[in-house]
């Protein structure tokens, strides 16, 4: 069973961090099990895979049902340490006014989803350190208790396959600390590295360097996993994607700095009335490139948003005769034309939305979508590469 525990530990040390927006749909398959310190603790639907995998390894090694159960209990104890690790990050972030949306347990570890990146590198450094510090405390407390009770086995006994449940948990926590301190994005060590680099370099450059190291580590982990532990390949995938998305997010944040919503919003759009049948939304979807439609009342005030997923789901269950007002989302974000784009985009991402009505008073002026924000960034990047002047909130055409 010891081999099973070690294999499990090596397969669950990975991405204890924030995730990029590209993983939002994957994270939706998570279910809240409890709330700790005001933070929702969720378990992803795939979490059961780690327990099944451990049971299979134990069975393949010729173990009994009792030993398989003991191995799964060890995994649950390991993930309890992961939860405490993530709470360390979350509570430190709270000190700096950064809220944690939730903590999600995945087969590869835990993800604390912070609402934003701290503005000051020192704050990010302290938040990143807080997680491994919790594991140091756990390992120190358990180790001291074992030594005080005379139950700590010599290292040679541990190396030979001995050691108690609690002693192995000490070793796993030490491994958690060492693994997370690797200077490779998006693990804790990578975030510490990014924070230290950002004290001397531009934030974007610091992120790109940390992300590059993270992807290099992902390649090495994936290659090693082909010959050792298959879970390392799974970990490598998340490390690679996490590093890529973090770098993309920071590029977007830098590119949108100082740009108001009014400069990017769509002003040529179609709206629906609550009494419009869904067939009208179907016709507009086919006739235009618009995917989500604001729903406005007789005075032109937005009262909801009919998103494409909602439209398709309604069509599948009730046909085209339903009314837009029956299907629309009434809990939706709005933006002001003078707001900066970057915080609006963060709100969209945190809500899992892609369209926000732009409103001044009660008047609907336009729509801001993630698609046209991406197009704006692509145009800005192309103009910069062509050495065309680009000013703070707009694009200046070349002569």
Helices and strands as residue ranges (DSSP letters): H 2-10, G 21-23, H 24-27, E 30-36, E 39-44, G 45-47, H 48-60, H 65-95, E 100-106, E 109-114, H 121-148, H 155-159, H 165-180, H 188-198, H 203-225, H 231-255, G 261-263, E 271-273, H 278-287, E 293-296, E 302-306, H 308-318, H 324-327, E 334-335, H 341-351, E 355-360, E 363-369, H 370-385
